[in-house]
């Protein structure tokens, strides 16, 4: 999907297949950012694992 939207200055847009490249950028995220990223990713993995085991 292509769209034009206004985002706040602290936001950015990245394609899903490029997320790992952004995470590897030096000094782009701080420790608290990485901690939150890990929490969200772990939660999503847990959710997906639970859904897969119910099948």
PLY file of the C-alpha trace (Angstrom):
ply
format ascii 1.0
element vertex 55
property float x
property float y
property float z
element edge 54
property int vertex1
property int vertex2
end_header
0.00 0.00 0.00
1.24 3.46 -0.81
0.08 6.49 1.11
1.14 9.93 2.20
0.74 10.74 5.87
2.12 13.35 8.22
4.17 11.85 11.03
5.66 13.46 14.08
9.38 14.39 14.05
10.26 11.44 16.31
8.76 8.91 13.86
10.12 7.24 10.76
8.86 4.73 8.22
10.74 1.58 7.29
9.83 -1.39 5.12
9.41 -4.60 7.14
12.22 -6.37 5.28
14.62 -3.53 6.27
13.94 -3.47 10.01
17.06 -5.50 10.81
19.21 -2.97 8.92
17.80 -0.10 10.98
18.44 -2.04 14.20
22.09 -2.46 13.20
22.67 1.28 12.69
25.15 2.57 15.29
23.85 5.15 17.76
20.35 5.13 16.27
18.68 3.55 19.32
19.61 3.76 22.98
19.47 0.98 25.58
15.90 1.80 26.60
14.80 1.70 22.94
16.36 -1.75 22.50
14.75 -2.93 25.74
11.31 -1.88 24.46
11.96 -3.45 21.04
12.88 -6.73 22.76
9.75 -6.62 24.93
7.48 -6.06 21.94
9.21 -8.71 19.81
9.15 -11.28 22.64
5.47 -10.61 23.26
4.65 -11.02 19.57
6.65 -14.25 19.37
4.83 -15.60 22.39
1.47 -14.65 20.84
2.33 -16.31 17.52
3.67 -19.42 19.23
0.46 -19.72 21.24
-1.64 -19.36 18.11
0.42 -22.00 16.29
0.08 -24.49 19.15
-3.72 -24.11 19.11
-3.91 -25.37 15.52
0 1
1 2
2 3
3 4
4 5
5 6
6 7
7 8
8 9
9 10
10 11
11 12
12 13
13 14
14 15
15 16
16 17
17 18
18 19
19 20
20 21
21 22
22 23
23 24
24 25
25 26
26 27
27 28
28 29
29 30
30 31
31 32
32 33
33 34
34 35
35 36
36 37
37 38
38 39
39 40
40 41
41 42
42 43
43 44
44 45
45 46
46 47
47 48
48 49
49 50
50 51
51 52
52 53
53 54
